[in-house]
């Protein structure tokens, strides 16, 4: 590292402070994180395999679920292995360009997931409110277009935010985080970051609140349609098609909104770490479990695959 004008530091690597400085705590966290990571890998890969192998799951709902599982899987792979290595390391460092790449990928996949949840809400709206025209409206090209649009929006937003973040001159290289996160990196800047904070807020609104509004609009229409169904069995069936998605939506959007908007004694750095931990570990692990355990078709596909293996033996 060299210096320019005695203030700006050219950073070749960053030092991460991690979650804790206590060795026993870090060993415990290593075991916990590794267990959750393995469950995440197995659950998401299983979802992808079941949807690919069972023709009964070849419909728009499960297409979006497979894309969501792929995003969750990629998110975990881009973040958790480094976290595991650092939990057992005395010196937690990451090269500059690796930090840039990690921030870009994490922001891109995280944003894509929010947009995907919005697209999945629209899919459920069509399924409940226009059941007879469902296959006509949610045709293959539209599903592919929505998925590509969600990924494109997430990666485009991430590119702009990453460029704006790393164009700043940095005075320090110690990040109070266990990974490369936007606000944590911004605190290292030698200059005023008010503009960057405004851009982060705008980005957060676009990535989180716009899909959230789409979800709310879709479910208001869904609830109204369900209430107009006279049969109790019909209402139960209609709600059942949305229950898993609604659970994931409440979990993902609720965690972000509550963490950033709810007052509390925790510092902003602690809140940022909580959000990062949730989306790196908890959400990718719970999403496939929620969809599989609450979904009769997925469980039926799993039993079918297991029976095939038993018959081969």
N, C-alpha and C positions, 0 to 999 in steps of 0.2 A: 504494500500500500504506500502511496505517496501523497503529498499534500499540495494544494494550490491555494494561494492567498491566505494561508494559515487557518482557513476555516473549513474549506471543502475537502473531504476525504474521498479518494478514489478507492472504492471497496472491491476487493477481489473475492471476499467470502463474508458470510454473515454468521454470527454466533447466536444460537437460540437458547434462551433461558429455560425453555421447557415448562413442564407442569409443576415440578417440585425439585428441590435441591436435596431432599432426604433420600438416602439410598434405599432404605426399606420400603418407603412409599413408592419409589420408582420400580422396584422389583414387583411389588404387588400390582402396580398399574400395568407392568409388562405382561403379567399373566392374564389380567383382566382384558386388556386390549387385544392380546393374541387370541384369546378364546372368542371374543366378539368378532374379530377379523375372520377367523376360520368359519364361524357360523355364517357370516355374511357371504363369504366365497361359496360355501356349499349351497346355501339357500338360493342365491341368485343364479348360480350355474344350473341348479336343479329346475328352477322356473323356466329358464331359457330352453333347457333340454325338453321339458314336458310340453311346452308350447310348440316346439319344433317337431316333436315326434307324434303328437296326438292331433289328428285332423279335426277333431271336434273343437279344438281351441284355435282354429285358424279363422278368427273373426276380428273385427276392429278392436274390441275391448282387450283381447289378449295380445294383439299386435302392439298396442300402446303399453301394455304391461311388460312385454318383452323389451321394449325400448327403455322403459323405466328401470328394469332390472339391469340392463346393459350400462346405463348411466350410473346407477348406484355402484355396480361392480367396478367400473372405471374410476369413479370417485375414490373409492376405498383404496384401490391399487395405487393411485397417484399420491396418496397421503399417508396411509397407515404404515407401510414398511419402513419409511424413514422415521416415523414416530417410534416404532419398536426398536430400531437400531439406536436411536438417541436415548431411549429410556435406560439402556445398559451402557451408555458411553459417558465418560467423564467430560469430554469436550464435544459439544453439540454444534457442529459447524455444517454449513451448506454453501457450496460455491455460488457466486453471484448469478451466473446464467441458469443454474439449476433452480435457484430461488425464483427467478423471473418465469421460468417454465412452469414451476409448480403453482405459482399464483395464477398464471393464465389458465392452466388446466382446471384448477379447483373452481375458479370463478366461472369458467365456461360450463362445466358440468353442473355446478350448483344452479346457475341461471337456467340452464336447459331443463333441469328437473322441475322448477317452478312453472315454466311455460308448458311442459308436458302435463302437469297436473291440471292446468287450465284446459288443455286440449282433451284430456280424459273426462273432464267435467262436461264439456260440450258433447262428447260421445255418449255419456250417460243421459244427458238431456234429450238427445235424439232418440235413444233407445226407449225412454219412458214416455216422452211426449208425442213421438211419431213412430210407434212400433211397427206399423204396417209399411212404412217407407224407409225403415232403418237401413236395410241393405242397399237401397237405391241412393240414399243421401250419403252414407258412410262407405262409399266405394273405395276401391284400392288406391286409386290415384289421389283422392282427397286425404286418405290416411297417411300415405307416403309424403304428401305435400305438407300436412300438419306437422308430422314428425321432423321432416327436414327443416321446416320453418322454426320449430322450437329449438333445434340444435343450432341452426344458423343464428338465431337471435341471441342465444346464450354465448356462442363463441365470438360474435361480433361485439357484443357489449363487453365481454371480457378483454378483447384485444384493445379496445379504446381505454378501458380502465387501467390495464397493465401498462400501456404506453405512457399515459399521463402520470402514473405512479413512479415509474422508474426513470423518467426524464428529469426528475428533481435531483439537485445536488445533495448528497448525503454527508452528514457530519459524523455519523457513528455507524457502527456495524453490529451492535448488540440488539437483537429483537426480543422483546418481552412476549414471547409466544413459543409454541412448539412447532410452528410451521410458518411459511411465508403468507401473511395475511395483510390485506390492503392497509388498514388503519395502523397496524403495528409497524409497517414499513414507512408510512407517511411520517410517523413520529421521529424518524431518523433524519428528516430533511433539515437543511441549513436555512431554508427560506420559509416565508409565510405559506401555510398550506390551506388557507381559507377557501381558495378556489377549488382545490382538490376535494375538500370536505363537501362543498356544494355539489360537485360532480358525482361523488360517491352517493350523496343523498338522492340525487336525480336518478342515478343508476339503480339504487335500491327501490325507488318508487316504481320504475319501469319494470324491473325484474320480479319484484315481490307483489306490489299492490295491483298492477294491471291484471296478472293472472288471478289474483285474489278476487278482484271485482268480477272477472269472468266466471269464476267458481260460484260466487254469491248469486250472480244473475241466473246461472244455470240451475242452481238448487232452489231458488225461489220459484222458478217455473216448474221444476220437478215436484216440489212439495205441493204446489197448487194442482198439478195434474194428478198426483197420488190421492189428494183429498177428494177429488171428483170421481174416483173409482168407488163404486158402490159395494163391491165384494171385499170383505175383510181379507180373504185369501189373495185376491188380486192386489190389494194395497201392500200386503206383506211381501208378495213376490216382487213388486215394483221397487219397494224400498230395499229389498235384499240385493238387487242388482247394483245398488249405489252404496251399500253400507261399507264395503271395504275401501272404496275410493274416498268416501267421506271421512273415514277414520284416518287415512293417510294424510288427507288435506288438512284436517284439524291439527294433526300432530306436527306437520311441517310448517304450515303458515303460523299456527299458534305459537310454536316455540320461538320463531324469529320475531314476531310482533311483540310477544310478551317480554322477551329478553331485552329488546331495544327500547320499548316504550314504557315498561313497568318500572316505577321507582324502586330503588333498593339500596342497600348499603354497599353492595359489591362495586368495585371499581369498573370503569369501562373496559379495561384490559381483561379483567376476570370474566366479564360478560362475553367479550369476543371469544375467549377461550372456550366458554361453555357452548356457544353457538357452533364453533368449529368442531368441538368434540361430538356434539349431537349429530352434525351432518356427516362427519367422517366415520362415526362408529354406530350410533344408535339408529338413525334413519335407514341407512342401507341394510342393516340387519333386520329391522322390524318390518320394513315394507313387504318383502316377499313372504314373511311369516303371516302378516295380516291378510294378504291376498290369498295365500294357500289355505290357512286354517279356517277362514271364513267363506271359502269358496268350494262348493260341492263339486263343480266340474274339474277344478284343479286336483282335488283330492281323489276324484274318480280316475283321472289320468295317471296320478301317482300309483294308485292300486293296480291299474292296468299294466304299467311298466314293471312293477314288482312281481306281478303274476307271471309275466313273460320270463323274467329272470328265474323264478322258481321252476317253471316248466322246463327251461333249458337245463337246469341242474338235475 
